[in-house]
């Protein structure tokens, strides 16, 4: 693991932040999770655009703008020296006084972490993930905007705790109306009668970068796609369900709340999209 922090690159075990950083104290900050595939950063421009938008949404300035963020990211990747990696970019409010007032923080802090990540065991990725429906609900946009990847992740952490206690791999999060939002760390897709469906961001889904890539690939492959509100019953009645995310990539789902979804040995649409996504990551991206 390599970490860029306060202008220096170091091993992960050496990285430290002050206890008065408001990202630590109050979850005051934003982040992006990116992937390096075959020596190229996947959809870097889109990630940096979203980071800029997120920062503006919480009235936070990116030190040096996205150009400086890109440079330090590339420097950290070179120090890491591997062709494939997971990248975590964080921008916190920075050091300040005790108390939530952001005016006490004179300068935001940027952190770039480069390492490997494996959200789910390889065997479960082959078999398909087992989901439970979380009792905690996705926070509505009037409380915490789900389209902004902020450092306040307690909502999804608690959902993942429920999944672990139930011996499941992931937790399905519903919004306040009972519609599907996403899982704790990925977007949700449903396949029914050969067509592809996913919840809109207005239902609490993050506008994921991998999500967008899969939607584009569906169009290229001639797979009908509709963005619409989904309920749990849509997953129970689906032929296939899969997840997408920078960490998850494209991951098959086997069951929800103990009920097997479709035929677990036959996932033709998911498999086509997985193969197309793998090819996309091998052949595109930003070199450094």
ABEGO torsion letter per residue (X at the ends): XBBBBGGBBBBAAABBBBAABAAAAAGBEBBBBBBBBGGBBBGAAAAAAAAAAAAAAAGBBBBGEAAAAAAAAAAAAAAAGBABBBBBBBBBAEBBBBEABAAABABBBBBBBBBBBBABBAAAAAAEBBBBBBABBBBBAAABBAABBBABAAAAAAAAAAAAAAGBABBBBBBAAGBBABBAABBBBBBBGGBBBBBBAAAGBBBBAAAAAAAAAAAAAGBBBBBBBBBAAAAAABABBBBBEAAAEBBBBABBGGBBBEBAABBAAAAAAAAAAAAAAAABEBBX
